[in-house]
Amino acid sequence: MTIFLTGSTGFVGRNLLEYLVKTQPQQQLVCLVRDLDKARAQWPQPPDNIRWLVGDLLRPETYRDALQSAELVFHVAALVGLRDGEAFFTQNTTATRHFVDTLIPSNRLRRLVFVSSISATDREPGSPATDCLTEAFPPQPQTDYGRSKLQAEQCIIASGLPHTILVPAYIYGPYLRAGSSTERLIQDLRAGKRYTRFPFPGAISAIHTEDLSQALWIAANHPHTLNERFLISNPEPVPIVDAFATLANCLGLNHTFTPSPITLSEADLARYRRQKPSPGSNPILRRILWEHYFACSPAKWYQATGHQAQIAFDDGVRRTLAQLEKNLSAAI
């Protein structure tokens, strides 16, 4: 069987490719890449079943034949960030539209698996954020990134192709992209920034790349996932204070929070939501700290597949930091 991957040199895609190499050594893996040197640097001695295909999602002629010959397709490539900008629509929406249009004539496709984002669901400003998001929530993305991912989802659904859409919560694990929010938080914890010691009341759902990679493979093959959309995360959200404390502990830092825990009434939260963000601040990041903004329930996924993320947050953080230290040592 031939498996086609986009984004295999990025954060999620690289982890997925490693998982497939490990668990599916008999399958042919065709990886669309824009930068062949980057792929070769990541895989100095690639296994025989990996084939690098240099191309661009915006130029279907560079990958048409290979894509239409694949039985399973994982579309992972994306421009990521909790920001606005036309580039998100070009790289995420338009690129996906070209990709899907190129795939429609295929007579070999068994399943297209698309990696979306919790930002494509999101919450409307001013709405209560005390409950976990579910698939029943109407999508209300608050950034161009989220809007572009939702439009990509809609393009796939409208195509009529056999598909599964996974909507991950906060993703962490090996090969974090440079300048990621996790990397910046690590730097701020080491620097002793005041906000890292503030007992924010928010919570966030997370999933380690190893669990996500396994879920992606299940999504591609399970009969109950066909033409469905699933939020995917660890079973329970992680309080922000626990996330900060876990990271600090794994970094070997003596970390204490300010003495008085902060509690907010619904009236306080409503007043907070109406506040305009200060210049240069990110209102989405602010809501993540103060509310259960990116907290979601993976119940639908579990009910359909019986699969549940297994890597606990503290264990996943240790694995992530170990890989970061390994990368830093190799760079030095």
N, C-alpha and C positions, 0 to 999 in steps of 0.2 A: 504494500500500500504506500502511496505517496502522500506526504503531509506537507502543506505549504504554510510557511510562517512569515508574517511581517513583524518588524520591530525586534528581531532576534538579537540585535546588539544593544538594545535599550535595557532598562531596569527589569521590567516584568518579562519581556521577551527573552532576555538572556537566561533568566532563571527557568523559564518554561523550556527553553532549548536544552539546558542541562538535564532537566527532569526527563525529557523525551529521549535524550541520548542514553540515560541510565536505565529507563524502564521499557523503551521501545527500540532496542538496538536493531531489530529486523526491518524497521520501516525506513523508507527513503525520506530524508528531511530536506526540503528545498527552502532556502532562507533568502528572502528578498532583502538586499542591503544596498544602501547608497554609498557606503564607504567600505571598500574591500580591505583596505589597510587596517581599519578598526576591527573588522571581523577576524582577520588573521592575527592581530595582536591579542585578541581575547582567546583565540583557539590556535595556538602555534602548531599543534599537531591534531587537527580535527579528525574524528573517526571517519571511516570510509562512507558512512551513510549520510554525511552532511554535504550538501551542494550549495555553494554560494552563488546567488544570482544577482548581479549588479543591475539595479533599476530604480525607478522612481514611481511611487504610487500615482503621481499626477501624469505619468506617461505610460498608459496601459500597454503600448507596443513593446515596452521593455520587459514585460512579464506575462503577456497574454497566453502564450502557448503553455508555459509551465503551470500557470494557475488553472487553466482549463483541463490539465491532465491530473489534477490532484483529487483525491477522495475526501480528505479532511483539510480544512483551511482554518487557521487561527489568525485572526486580524487583531494584532496587538499594538501596532505602531500608532503613535499619537503625539501631538504637541500638548504638554501637560503644564498646568499652573492655575492657581486660583486668581486669575487675572482676566482682563479684557483685551481685545485686539482682533483685527481682521485675520491675522495669521492663523488663529485657532479654527476659523471657518474654512480656510484654504486647506490646512494640513489635516483637519479631522473630518469635516463634512464633505468638502469637494473631493478630497482624496478617496474617501469611503464610497462616494457615489460612483467615481470612475472604477473603483475596485469591484463593486457589486455589478455594475453594468457589464464589466468584462467577464464576470463569473456566470452570469445568467445563461449564456449559451452552453455551458458545460453539461455534458451528459454523464459525468463521472462523480459529481459531487454528492457526498453522503451528508455532510454537515459543515456549516460555517459557524465558527464560534467567535463572537465579538467581545472584546474586553471594553466595557464602558466605564463609567465612574459614578460614584455616589453624588458627585457634583451635578450629574444630569437629572437627579431627583430633587435634592435640596429642599429648602423650606422658604416660604415667602416671608420677607421681613415683617415683623410684627406678629407673626403667628406663634403660638406656644410651641416650645421645643423641649417638652418634658417627656414625650413619648418617643419610642424608637420608630424610625421610618420603616415602612413596609411597602410592598409592591402596590398596595391599595392607595398610597398617597399619590395625588396627581403631581406629575413632574412640574417643578417650578424652579428651574435653574436660575441662579442669581449672578452668574458670570458668563462671559462669552465662551470660556472653556466649557462650562457645563452645558450651555445652549448648543455648542457645536457637537458635543458628544450625544446629546439627545437627538439632534437632527440626524446624526449618523445612525443611531438606533432606528429611527423612523424610516430611513432610507432602506435599511436591511429588511425590516418588517414588510415594507411595501413591495419589495422585490419578489416576494413569493418563494425565495430560496429556503431550503431547509436550514434552520439556524437555531442557535441558542445564544442568548445575551447574558453575560455575567456582569453584575454591577458591584465591583468591590468597594469596601470601605477603605479606610486608610491602609495603604500597603507598605510593609517594611520588610527588610531582609537584606541578603547580600547584594552588592553592586548598586547601592543607592546612587542615584544621579547626583552629580556635583551640584552643590548649592541647594540641596533638598531641605525641606523644613526640619527633618530629623538631624541633618548635619549641622544646621544653624542652631538648633536647640542644644546639641552637644557642646558646641562652642560657647553658647551663652551659659550653660551650666558650669563649665570649666572656668569661665570668667566671673562667675558669681553674680550674674545679672539679677537685679531685684525681682523682676517679674517671675523668675523661676522658683522663688520662695513664697509666692503669693498663693493662698489656697483657693484657686479658682473652682467654682462649683460645677463646671462642665464635665462631660464625659464623651468619649469618642470610641467608635467601633474600629477594630483593626484586624488585619489578617497577614500572616507571614507568607512570603512568596512560595515557600514549600507547600503549604496548605492550598494556596491559590493555584499553583501549578497542577496539583493533584485534582482539584476541582475542575480545572479547565479540561483535563483529559476525560473526566467523568462526563462533563457537559457534552463532549464531542461524541459520546458513545451510548449514553443512557437513553432508553426509549421514552422515559417520562420527562426528559428535558427538551424534547423537540418542539421548536417554535415557541419557547417560553423565555421569560425574563426573570432573573433571580438576583436579589441582593445577597452578597456573600461576605461573611465576616466571622470572627470568633463568636461563640454563643452569647457572651455578655460584653457590654461596653466597658471600657476602662476609664475610671475617673481620671481627670486631668492630673489631680494631685498624685495619684498612684503612678501615672505614666512618668511624671517628672521625678518622683522618688525612685522608681525602678531604674531609670536611666542614670541618675546620680549614684545609686548604689553600685550598679554595674561598672561605672567609671571610677569607683573607689573614692567618691567624694563624700565629705561630711556635710550632709544636706539636711537642713531643718526649715520648716515653714514658719511664717510669721505666726505669733501666738494665737490670735483669735480667728477661728474659722468663720468664713463669710457665708451668711445665709441671706437669700433674697426672696422677698414675697413676690407674688404674681404682679402686684402693682409696681414693685421695684423693677422687675424684669421688663414690664411694659414701658416704663419710663426710660430704661436703659436702651431699649430697642429704638426709641424715637430720637435718641441722641445722634447728631451728625458726627461721623468719624473725623478725627483730627487730620490735618494735612499729612499725607504720606502713610497713613495707617491703612490697614486692610480690614474692612468691616467683617468679612467672612472669618478671618482668623480670630477677631475679637469675639465673635459669637461662638466659635468653637471652644474658646476658653471659658466662657460664661454659661453656656447652655449645652444641652444634649443635642447639639446641632447636627453632627455627622454620626449620630448613634443610630444603628439599624438592627433589624431582626432578620436572621437567616432562616427563620422557621419554614418558609415555603421551600427553600432549597433542601433542608433536612427531610421534610415530609416527602419530597419527590424522589430523593436519591438515597437517604439514610446516611449520607456523608456529613461529617462534622469536623470543623477545623480542630486539630489536635495540639498544635504548638501553643503553649501558654505564653502570655505576653512577656513575663520575665525571662523565660527560656529563649524566646524569639529575640529579645533585645540582646541577650548575651551572644547569640549566634551572629547577630548583625554587627555588633561592636567588634567581635573577633575578626570578621571579614574586613571591616574598615581598618583595623590595626594591621592586618596582613597586607592590605593594599598600600597603606602608608609605608610599611617597611620595605615593600618591593620597590616603591617609588624612590626611596632614599638609597 
